[in-house]
Amino acid sequence: MASPAERPPGPVLTFIQLWAESLSLVLGQIASVPFPMMPAETSAERPAAAETDLFLALTVAGPAQGEMIFRVPLPAALVLAKLFMQEEAPPTELTVDGRSALEELFRQVAGYVVTSGRATLPGIAVTVGLGAAPTWPAASSGWIDSAAGAPHAVAIEWNLSASLGTALAVPPVAASPVKPSEQEVASTVSEADKLGFFMDLELEVTLRFGGRNLLLKDVLELGPGSVLELDRQVQDPADLLLDGKLIARGEVVMVNGNYGLRVSEIFTAPQVTG
């Protein structure tokens, strides 16, 4: 992995600080205790790259575009997998489930980065997936470490591609505003006035994990401890329903200890479900 001797430029450090803060927030929610994380510079005492490392490949799009890779050494990966999967003791090896858990962990962190970065990088999008060591030379690299007060010691290496580092250093250019015509303004105001009457209405949505048909005798036999097998597998997306009609699909996530839905598909017209 690349270890540039020069300190990364200010915009890059600001971007990494955003990741550290988002990691701290998500890990704190999972561990139910403060989990401070902070950027740190590369040093000779860092663990060298090994075959057991886990790599998370990130593609950044929007006002800043490029690639970023996190290298998670095995000790840190085992700790994070234990926390995310709510296991009593850290696993002795990183299983397929553990890798999937870490991938989901960093997806949740990326979600906070996108939300928190709106002020400086409006419209930024981040895609996260399991990857490998970068084939490109890192323009900047460093570490995000657990700080004093964290319940576990965690160290994660980050690497930025040259394109992403350059994009972060150049502020996005705002598009020149186009003055609308008087007719367009009047039409927009009229439509906004009409919609304004309905914007505060509360709508109840339902999250559906699956379904199945039951005979009446099966329903009558239901009781505490009964288990019903649904028509979907665990990895299948869940449905978001509005008034019984399908409006979106996505993957189920945890948000502040509650179930949430990361939307992956939106239906422009509500779909009737059976």
N, C-alpha and C positions, 0 to 999 in steps of 0.2 A: 504494500500500500504506500502511496505517496505521502511524504512528510515534509512539506515545504518549510524551509527555515524562516521565511518571512511571515510576519503576522498577517492574517487575512484582512482585507480592507473593511472599513466600518460597516457598509451595507451588508456584507456577508455575515459579520459577527452579529448584527441586529437580527438577521434571518435565523441564525443558529440559536440566538437567545430566545426567539419565538418558539423554536422547537423544544428547547430546554424547559420553558415555562409550560408548554402544552403537555410534555411528558410528565412534569411534576404534577399537573392538575389531574391527568388521567390515572397515574399511579396512586396518587393520594386518594382518589375516589375508590379505587379497587382495594387498597390496603386499609382504608378507613382511618388513616393517620397521615399527617403531613409527610410528603416525600419530595423534599427539595432536590432539584437537579440544576446544574449550572455548566456553562461552557468551560472547557479547560484546554490548554495548549498541549501539543504533542511533546512527549518526553521519551528518553531512552528506557524508562521503566515500564512502558506500556507493553501489554502482551503482544507478541508477534502473531502474524496471521497463521492460522492453523486450519486443517481440513475440517475440524469440528465447528468452526465459526458459522454463524447464521448471517446471511446477507439479505437486506431488504432493499429492493430497487424501487426508486421513486422517479416518476416522470412529472415534471412541473410544467404547467401550461398557463397561458394567460399573459399578463404584462411581463412576467419573467418566465422564460422557457429554458429547459435543459434537464439534466439528469443529476440525481443525488443518490448516494448509496450509504446505508448504515451497515457497519460491521459489528455484530454483537458476539463477543467471545463467549465460549461455552459456559463458563461460570455465571456470567450475567444472564445469558439466555435461559439457563435452568431456573434462576431466581425469578425472572420475569414470567416464565411459563407457569411456575408454581403459584405466583400471585394471581395471574389472570384466570387460571383454571381452579382457583380456590382449593388447592391441595394442601394437606397438612405438612408435608415435607417436600423439599425440592426433589424432582426426579433425578435419577442417576445418569440418564441419557436423554437426549432431545428426540422425542418420538414424533411421528407424523402429526399427532394431535397437538403436541407442543409447538411445532412449527406453525400450524394453522392458527393456534392461539396467539402467537407473537405477530403473525401477519395481521390478525384482526386488531390486536393492541395498537400497532402502528397506524392502521387505518383510522382508528378512533382518534389517535393523536393528530393525524393529518387533518381530520375534520376540525379540530380546535385551531390548528394552524391557519386553515383557510378562513375560519370565522374571525379569529383575532387579527389576521393580517389584512383585513379589508381596508383599514385606514391608509396603509402604505402601499399595499399591492391589491387594489380592488380587482375582482374578477379572476384571482389566482385559482388554479385547480391543481390538485395533487392526486396522482394515481399510485397506489402502493401494491407491491407484490413480492413474493419470494424471488430472490435473484442469485447472483454470483458476484465474485470479485470483479471490479470494473476493468474493462478492457481498454479504457481510455486513461491517459495520465490525469491525475487529480490536479486541478488548478489551485484548490484549497482543501485542507483537511485539518482535523482536530478531534477533540473528544468532548462528550457530554458526560459528566460525572455526577454521582449522587453527592450531595453536600452534607454538611454537619446537621445531624438531626434526622437523617433518613434512616428508616428501619433496616435497610439492606445496602450493601456496597454494590454499586452498578456502574460500569464504565462502557460507553458505546462510542465507536469511532464513526465520524462522518467524512464523506468525500464529495466534493462538488466538481462537476464538469466545468470546463472553461466557458462554455456557452451560458450556463446558469450564473456563474460568477460575474460574467460581463453584464448580463441582463440585470442582475441585482444592483450593480454599481451605477447603472443608467436609469434615472427616474422615468417612469412611463410618461409619454407625451399625451396630454389631454387633447381630445378632438375639439376642433373649433365649433362652437355652438352655431346651429343653423336657426335663424329666426323664423318661427312658423308664421303662416299667413293669419290674418284676422279671422278668416272662416275656420281654419284649423283650430285656433285658440278657442273660438266660441263652441265648436263641436266638442272639443276635449273637455271644456268646463261643463257643458251640458251633460255629457256622459258621466263625468265624475260626480256631478250632483245627483244623478239618478242612482249610481252605484253606492253613493255615500249612505243612502237609507238602509242598505243591506249589510254593510261592512261589519257592523257590530253584532250581527246575528250569530248565535252559537249553533254549530252543527256537530252532531255526534257521529264520530267515525268508529269503525270496528276493525280490529286486526284479526284476520282469520288465518290459522295455521293449516287448516285442511278440513276435510269432512268425510262422511260416509253415510250410506243408507242403512237403517236399522229396521228390523221387524218389530211389531208391537210387543211381541213376547220378549224380545231382547231388551226393549226399553223398560218393561216391567221388572226385569231381572236385575236392573242396575242397582248398585248399592255402594256403600263406602268400600274402597279398595278395588272397585272394578276398573279395568284398563280397556280403553277403546283404541284400536289401531286406526289411524287416519290414512287418507289416500295420498299422503306426501311423505317424502323422506326428510331427514333433519336438515340437509343442505339445500332443500328446495326453498324458493322465495315465499314469503308470506304475502297475503292480499290485504289491501286497505280498502274497506268498503264504506260508502256513503249512501245511506238509505237503501242498503242491500245491493248497491251497484258498485262494481269494481272500478276504482279510480286510479290505483297505483299498486305497484309491487316493489318489494325490496327485501333486504336481509335484516333479521332481528338482531339488535345490539342492546347493550346495557348502558343506560344514561342515568347517572346519579343514583344507582341502585334500582332503577325502574327499567321495565322493558321499553325499547324504542325501536324505530324502523328507519333504516337508512334506505331511502328511496332510490331504486335503480331504474324504474320504468314508470312513466306517467301516461295515462290514457286521455287524449284530448276530448273524447266523448265517453261518458260513463258506460261501462260494459255490464250488460245484464248477466248475472251469475245464476247457475242452477242450484 
